[in-house]
Amino acid sequence: MNDKSKKPVASSGPSTEKIQKVLANAGMGSRREMEKAVADGRVMVNGEVAKLGDRVGHSEQLSLDGRLLKTDHHKKVRRVLIYNKPEGEVCTAKDPEGRPTVFSRLPKIRGERWINVGRLDINTSGLLLFTTDGELANKLMHPSSEIDREYAVRVLGDVNIDMINRMHEGVALEDGMARFTDIQEFGGKGANVWYHVVLMEGRNREVRRLWESQGVQVSRLKRVRYGNVFMDPDLRAGTWREMERKEVDLLAQSVGLPGKPWASLYSKTPDGERLKKKSESQRTRRHA
């Protein structure tokens, strides 16, 4: 006999959303990470294993790795961190080779997790954004949002105007055409010439590969801007700052998202006061 009291694995209708989107909006990770979690059988809906393609509403009981989740993301706060990544760190939560990761330096938060907005390779330093809002992270990374990424680049080799023009107009790389939307020389001589370049996508090692296509090598690479967020000049490598509410709202508006509840990490608790003192201490030391 069928148990009619048992809830279905997934719902349908205009008030439902794809399961990976609901998980991402709940701050559990990026949509790509959540798609993998569903495919690996780590997600349950109403006590049944979920599958890719399922849609759920906010009345379903949703769990990840056995942990029951609160999926009412509209009531969750939106937090964003600016982090100055040093060279030598990888952009994963855990590294099988034991290398240091960017997540090891971030403040701990209860019931949520930090989602990194894009990645930088191990030899690239500079601006990384982290948020608790999966929808914001997805919007900031999606190609349709056309978010500028600006990098400071030091190159080895002679650079001429023909190279600059080719990289501006477009170069065929192994994974498709690529181009800088802007290239500006920032001074230096010999083996210490700096440029600032702008991309509107974030393919793997794209900045380095574009320069290498012209026969020159990148010796230093640092991201200095992501959309309307600039690297703080007084944020030294390996430290972070939480964005203020106005900054977070402007960032969300830049990708078409409405405002959302906001609360500082520095709540009036012993942990919050400790984080506040740590952040203020970091901001008094200028970036080397």
C-alpha positions in Angstrom: 0.0 0.0 0.0 1.3 3.5 -0.9 2.2 5.8 1.9 0.2 8.9 0.9 1.6 10.9 3.8 5.1 10.8 2.5 6.2 13.9 0.7 7.4 13.6 -2.9 11.1 13.8 -3.6 10.7 17.1 -5.6 7.9 19.5 -6.4 7.0 21.4 -9.6 5.4 24.7 -10.3 6.2 28.4 -10.6 7.3 28.7 -6.9 10.0 26.0 -7.2 13.6 26.4 -8.2 16.4 24.0 -9.3 17.8 22.2 -6.4 21.4 23.3 -7.1 20.3 27.0 -7.1 18.4 26.6 -3.8 21.5 25.0 -2.2 23.8 27.8 -3.6 21.4 30.5 -2.4 21.5 28.9 1.0 25.3 29.5 1.1 26.4 25.9 0.7 28.7 26.5 -2.3 28.6 27.5 -5.9 26.1 26.1 -8.3 28.7 24.0 -10.0 29.8 22.6 -6.6 26.2 21.9 -5.7 25.5 20.1 -9.0 28.4 17.8 -8.2 27.0 17.2 -4.6 23.6 16.2 -6.1 25.3 14.0 -8.7 27.3 12.3 -5.9 24.2 11.5 -3.9 25.0 13.8 -1.0 21.7 15.7 -1.2 18.4 14.5 0.2 14.9 15.9 -0.3 12.2 14.8 2.1 14.4 11.8 3.1 15.0 10.7 -0.5 18.2 11.0 -2.6 17.9 14.0 -4.9 18.9 13.9 -8.6 19.9 16.5 -11.1 16.9 18.2 -12.6 14.8 18.1 -9.4 13.0 21.3 -8.5 12.1 22.2 -4.9 10.1 24.7 -3.0 10.7 26.2 0.4 8.4 23.7 2.1 10.7 20.7 1.3 13.1 19.3 3.8 16.5 19.6 2.3 19.8 18.2 3.6 23.4 18.1 2.5 25.7 15.4 3.9 23.1 14.5 6.5 22.8 18.1 7.7 19.3 19.7 7.6 19.4 23.0 5.8 17.4 26.2 6.1 16.6 27.2 2.6 14.7 30.4 3.1 17.6 32.4 1.5 15.5 35.6 1.3 15.9 36.0 5.0 19.6 35.1 5.1 22.1 38.0 5.4 24.4 38.8 2.6 28.1 39.1 3.5 31.1 39.8 1.3 34.8 39.7 2.1 37.7 41.3 0.2 40.8 39.2 0.5 44.3 40.0 -0.7 45.6 36.6 -1.9 49.3 36.1 -1.7 51.3 33.9 -4.1 51.5 30.3 -3.0 47.9 29.8 -1.9 45.4 27.7 -3.8 41.7 28.5 -4.1 40.3 25.3 -2.7 39.0 24.4 0.7 41.3 21.5 1.0 44.4 20.7 -1.0 45.5 17.0 -1.4 49.1 18.2 -1.7 48.9 20.0 1.6 49.5 23.5 0.1 48.1 26.5 2.0 44.6 27.5 0.9 42.8 30.9 0.8 40.1 29.5 3.1 42.4 28.9 6.0 42.7 32.6 6.7 39.0 33.5 6.5 36.8 34.1 9.6 34.5 31.2 10.7 30.8 31.7 10.4 28.1 29.5 11.9 25.6 27.7 9.7 27.0 29.1 6.4 30.2 28.9 4.3 32.2 31.3 2.3 31.9 30.9 -1.5 34.8 32.2 -3.6 33.9 34.4 -6.5 36.2 33.1 -9.3 39.7 31.8 -8.7 43.3 32.9 -9.0 46.0 30.4 -9.8 48.7 29.6 -7.2 51.2 32.1 -8.7 48.7 35.0 -9.0 48.1 37.4 -6.1 45.6 40.1 -5.4 41.8 40.6 -5.1 39.5 37.7 -4.3 35.9 38.1 -3.2 34.1 35.7 -0.9 30.3 35.8 -0.1 27.7 33.9 1.8 25.2 34.5 -1.0 25.3 31.8 -3.7 23.0 33.8 -6.0 25.4 36.8 -5.8 28.4 34.6 -6.4 26.8 33.0 -9.5 25.8 36.4 -11.0 29.3 37.8 -10.5 30.9 34.8 -12.2 28.4 34.3 -15.0 29.6 35.4 -18.5 26.3 37.2 -19.2 27.0 39.7 -16.4 30.2 40.9 -18.3 32.1 41.8 -15.2 35.5 43.5 -15.7 38.6 41.9 -14.1 41.6 44.2 -14.0 45.1 42.9 -13.5 48.5 44.5 -12.9 51.1 42.5 -15.1 54.9 42.6 -15.1 56.2 41.1 -18.3 59.6 39.8 -19.5 60.4 40.6 -23.1 60.1 43.5 -25.6 56.6 44.6 -26.2 55.6 46.7 -29.3 52.4 48.3 -30.5 51.6 45.4 -32.9 51.5 43.0 -29.9 49.2 45.3 -28.0 46.9 45.7 -31.0 46.7 41.9 -31.5 45.8 41.2 -27.8 43.2 44.0 -27.9 41.6 42.7 -31.2 41.6 39.1 -30.2 43.9 36.0 -30.2 43.0 32.4 -31.0 43.9 30.3 -27.9 43.4 26.5 -27.6 40.0 27.1 -25.9 38.7 29.9 -28.2 39.2 33.5 -29.0 40.4 35.8 -26.1 41.2 39.5 -25.9 41.9 42.3 -23.4 39.3 45.0 -23.5 41.9 47.5 -22.3 45.7 47.6 -22.1 47.6 50.4 -20.4 51.3 50.7 -19.8 52.1 51.6 -16.1 55.9 52.3 -16.3 59.1 50.5 -15.6 62.2 49.7 -17.6 64.0 46.6 -18.9 62.7 43.5 -17.1 60.4 45.5 -14.9 57.7 46.9 -17.2 54.2 46.9 -15.8 50.9 46.9 -17.6 47.3 47.0 -16.5 44.9 44.8 -18.5 41.2 44.2 -18.4 39.3 41.0 -19.2 35.5 40.3 -19.2 35.8 36.6 -18.4 37.8 34.4 -16.2 39.2 31.4 -18.2 42.1 29.4 -16.7 45.4 31.3 -16.9 43.9 33.6 -19.6 46.0 36.6 -18.9 49.3 34.6 -18.9 48.3 32.8 -22.1 47.4 36.0 -24.0 50.9 37.5 -23.3 52.6 34.2 -24.0 50.9 34.1 -27.4 53.0 37.2 -28.2 56.3 35.6 -27.2 56.6 37.3 -23.8 56.4 35.9 -20.3 54.5 37.2 -17.3 56.7 37.4 -14.2 54.2 38.9 -11.8 50.4 39.0 -11.9 48.1 40.6 -9.5 44.3 41.2 -9.7 43.5 44.7 -8.6 39.8 45.1 -9.5 36.7 42.9 -9.9 33.7 44.8 -11.3 33.2 47.9 -9.1 35.4 46.5 -6.3 39.0 47.7 -6.1 41.8 46.2 -4.0 42.2 48.2 -0.8 45.7 49.8 -0.9 46.1 49.2 2.9 45.1 45.6 2.9 48.3 43.6 3.1 48.7 40.1 1.5 47.0 37.3 3.5 44.5 39.6 5.2 40.8 40.3 4.6 38.2 43.1 5.1 34.4 42.7 5.3 32.6 45.1 3.0 30.2 47.6 4.4 26.5 47.4 3.7 26.5 50.2 1.1 29.4 48.5 -0.7 27.6 45.1 -0.7 24.4 46.7 -2.0 26.2 48.5 -4.9 27.9 45.2 -5.8 24.6 43.3 -5.9 22.9 46.1 -7.9 25.8 45.9 -10.5 24.5 42.4 -11.4 20.8 43.2 -11.1 20.1 41.8 -7.7 17.8 43.5 -5.1 18.9 44.5 -1.6 19.0 41.8 1.1 19.3 41.7 4.9 22.8 42.5 6.0 24.6 42.1 9.3 28.3 42.6 10.1 30.4 39.7 11.2 31.4 42.0 14.1 28.2 41.4 16.2 28.4 42.2 19.9 29.7 38.8 20.9 33.2 37.8 22.1 33.9 36.3 18.7 32.6 39.3 16.9 34.7 41.7 18.9 37.8 39.6 18.3 37.2 39.6 14.5 36.6 43.4 14.6 39.9 44.0 16.4 41.7 41.6 14.0 40.3 43.4 10.9 41.1 46.9 12.3 44.6 45.8 13.1 45.1 44.4 9.6 43.8 47.7 8.0 46.3 49.8 9.9 49.3 48.1 8.2 49.9 49.2 4.7 50.1 46.5 1.9 53.8 45.9 1.2 
